[in-house]
């Protein structure tokens, strides 16, 4: 049985505008995911939302940095190389122990 997964999520050279679309979409989807999680916490009356709140702020800051960086790249008329690997590793079953 495999214990880890590795894949190339993004690999290539893109125009600055295409790079902006790719990275903005990924970051916005991640932000939306955390916002939905927060909403679910609120609906269930749970108060453990600090991780999502912090992560949303971090991702929004990253998105602003991406936009600024790629706006400059567009003005300079340069291409952007993006390499993004994803590594997923199985760890101890936390959820099972929390349910018990």
N, C-alpha and C positions, 0 to 999 in steps of 0.2 A: 504494500500500500504506500502510495506517495505521501510524503510528509510536507512537501513544499511545492510551490508553483511559481515559475518565473516566466514573465512575458514582456515583450517590448510593446508598451502601450502606444508610444509615439516615437517614430524614428524617421527623420528626414530633414530636408532643407525646404523652406517655405518662404513665400513673400511675407513681408511684415504684416500685411492685412490678413492673410490666411492664417498665419501664426497667432494673430490676435483672436481670430474666430475660434481656433482650436482650443487655445488656453482659456479664453473667456468662457466658452461652453463648459469645459471641465470644471472650472472653479465655480461658476454659477450653479451647476448641477450639485456640486458638493455643498455649497451654501444652502441650497433649497432642501437638500436631504437633512441637514441639521435643523433647519427651520421647521420641517415637518416633525422631526423628533421632538423638538420643543413643544410644538402644538399638542402632540400626543401626551407628553408629560403633563401639560396643563389640563388636558381633558380628563386624565386619570387622577388628577390631584397629586401627582408625584412632584417632588421638589428637587430631584437630582438632575438639574439642567445646567450646572456650572460648566461641565465639559463642553457641551454644545455651544453655550454662549461664548466661551473663550475661543472655541474653534471657528465660529462664525466671524468673530472679530479678526482672527488671524487670516482667514481666507479672504475677507474683504480687503485687508491691508495688502495681501499678496496680489489680489486682482488690481488694485490701484497701481502697484509696482509694475505689473505686467503691462497695463495700459500705458504708463509713462514710458517704459522701456521701448515698447513697440511703436509708440507715436514718434519717438526719436528715430527709430530705425526706418520708419516710413519717410520721415523728412530727409534722411540720409540716403534713401533709396537702396537699402541693403537687404539681403536675404538673411533668414534666421534658421539656424540648425537647432532642432529640438531632439533630445534623447530623453526618454522617460521609461524607465523600467519599473515593473511592479513585481514585488516578491511577497508571496503569501506563505506563511509557515504555520503548520498546525501546532498548537500549544496545549497545555493541560486543559481539560474540560471545566472551565470556570462556571459556565451556566448550570451544568448538572449539579455541581456542589452548592450553588446558591439556591437551587430549588429544594434541596433536601432539608 
